Amino acid sequence: AYKESKRNVKEPILITGCLVQDAPFAKTDIYNATLAQDFRLIWEGKTIFHGSAEIESCREQIERYTLIYGPGYDEQLSEGERYYLEMLSYGFPKFFGIALSVDLLTQMAIGINDVRDLRPTIV
């Protein structure tokens, strides 16, 4: 639902507390178990800036994967997600992840549909 609804956003909007299903690595909100401790800046249908308080417990991450993928979650995980679970099993400090989409900002600033259009082509 999140991906479909953000396509209609034309003006910049800050969304806080998206659904936990849409934020697989973000901690659950302490006041509302259906929301994540997460924020996103959406502009012209694209996520320009994103941040979240990250899950630091292997047990919590497995619970999130089970919520998203169902009881057979382990069959759907990528190699990177399996490695991430292994890292969490050793303990992880509290941390906050943020991401700035420089490529999307560049696309919007110069008016192109895809930053890959800037690659030189061989004629």
N, C-alpha and C positions, 0 to 999 in steps of 0.2 A: 504494500500500500504506500509506503514511504517513497519509493522510487517513482511510482506513477504520479503521486500527488505533487512532487517537487517539479515535475515538468511544466506545470501550469504557473509556477512562480516567476514573475517577470521583474518585480522590484526586489531589492535586497531585503531579506527577512532573517531574523535570528530565531532559530528553533531550539528550545531547551527541553530536555527530558523526552527524547524519542522513545518508542517502544523498545523493550529489551531485545525483541527478535531482530530489530534493525541495527543493533549495536552489540555484536557478539563478544566484544572484549571489555565493554564498559560495565562498571559496577552497577548494581541495582539501586535505585533511589531509595533512601531510608524511609520516606513518607508514602511512597506509592510503588508497590512491587511490580507493577506492569511497565514502569518507566525506568530508563537508564540515566545515570549521572553523565550526561552527554549534552553537547551543544553543537549546532551546525549553522553556518552562515550560508544561505542559499541565495543565488542571484542568477536570473535568467535560466532557471532549471538546473543549475549546476551547484555542487557543494564546493564553495570557495575556501572555507576554513572550517575545521572540525577539531573538537577536543573532547576528552572524556577522562574521568577517573577510572583507571584500569583495574581489572580483577587481578589480585595477586595470590589467590588461592587456587590450587589445582582442583579441589573439590567444587568450588564455586564455578570454575570454568567448565568442568564436566557437567554440572547442573545446567549451565547456559547452553552448551552444545546439545544436551538432551532436550531442552525446551525447543530449540531451533530445529534440530534434525530428527528428534524422536529417540526411542530407546536404542536403536542401532546406530547411534551417532558415530561410533568409531569407524564404521565402514565408509562414511562420507567425508572424513577429514583428509585434508591434504598432508603431504609430508611435513610441510612447515607447521601446520597446526598440531601435528603429533609431536614434533620437536618442542613446540611452545608448551604443550602440556608436560612434557618431560622436564623442561626448565622450571615450570611452576612447582613441580613435585619436590624440588630441592629448596624451595622457599624463595620469595621475591619481595623486595622492598616496596612500599607504597609508592606509586608513581602516577603521573598524569600525562597522557599522550596528546599531542597537538599536531595538526598537519595543515599546511598552507599550500593551496593548489596554484603554484606559480604558473604552470602551463595553462591552466584555465584563465587566470587573470591576463596572461599575455594574449590568448585568443580573443578575449573580450576587448582588450585595449586596442588591438590593431584590426579588429573586425573580421577575423577568419573563423571558420567552423571547426578546424582541427589544427592543432599546433604542428602536426606532422606535415601539413601543407608547406611548411617552411623548409623542409629538407631539400637539398639540391637534387635535381634530377639529371640523369645522363640522357642527352639527346642523341 
